[in-house]
Amino acid sequence: MAILVIFEFPGMTQADYQQSVVKVTGGRDTVKSSADWPVPGLISHTAAPTADGWIVADVWESEEAFQKFGEIIVPILTEIGIKDAQPKTYPVFNLVTP
């Protein structure tokens, strides 16, 4: 079952987000497709600035796929100074893609 994962990062900047992208993609500074991710299973990725930081919303094919990604992203977030990143996860009821 697909899941929606929401990360809210108070204090995160666009530069921090870009730094995490470079690390996740192995050196690329942009993300253009789910193939850019280091593990399979990403359906969609959205990132945006908020009034006090940054928000990321991902849809993953399964909890297991997201857990594999979590093993990669948590150390990266820690390395760039983002501590205690606790995502909120929700089962997807309806998903529309182009």
N, C-alpha and C positions, 0 to 999 in steps of 0.2 A: 504494500500500500504506500502511495506517495505521502510525503510529509512536507509541511511548510516549516522552515526554520527562520526565525527572526533573531538577529543580533542587534542590540542597541549599544553603542559605544560612546558614552559621554566623554567629551574631551578629545576624541579622535579627530584628526584633521584629514583633509584630502591627501596631503603628503604621506600621512601614516597609511591610509588606504592604499595609495599607489605603491608604497614600499611593500605592503603585504602581497599585492598582486604580483610584483616582480619576484618575490620569494615563492609564491604558490605556483607560478607558471615557469619557474626555472630561468628567469631572466627577461621575459617579455613584459613590457610595461602596459599592455592593454589586454583585455579579455574580449574575444570576439565570438567564441563559441564554447559549448560545453567540452569540446575536445581539448581546450586549453587547460582544463583541470587535471590534477595529477591522479585522480581516481575516476572511474566511470560512475554514472548514476545521476549526475546533475541534470535537471530538466530546465531550470531557469535561475538566473542570478540578477539581482537588482541592488544597486547601492546608491545612496543619496545622502546629502548633508542634512542635518537637522539643526534646530536652534542651538543645541549645545554639544553637537558632535557628529556622529555618523550612524546610519542604519543600513543593515544588509538584510535582504529577504531572499532566501533560496528555496527552490522546490527540488526535492530529491526523490528518486524513484522508490527509496526505502530507507528505513531507519538504519539498516546495516550499511548502506552506501554512505550515508551521512557520518556514521561512526568512523568509517575508514578515513573520510576526509578530516574529521575531528582530530585524528591522530597526527595529521599534518598541520592543520591550521592553528591548533592551540599552542604548540611550541613557537610558531611564527609570531602569533600575537604577543606572546610573552617576550619574545626577543625584541619586538619593536616597542615594548613598554605598555601593552594593554594587559592588565591583570584581571583575573576573575571574570573572563568572558563567559557568561552563562546564557546560552541561547534558549529561546522559548520555541517549543516544537508543537505542531498541531497536525492531526491527521487531515489530509486533503479530502474534501467532500466532492469538489468540482474543480476541474482544471481545463482551461481553454487555451489552446496553443494555435498559432497560425498554420 
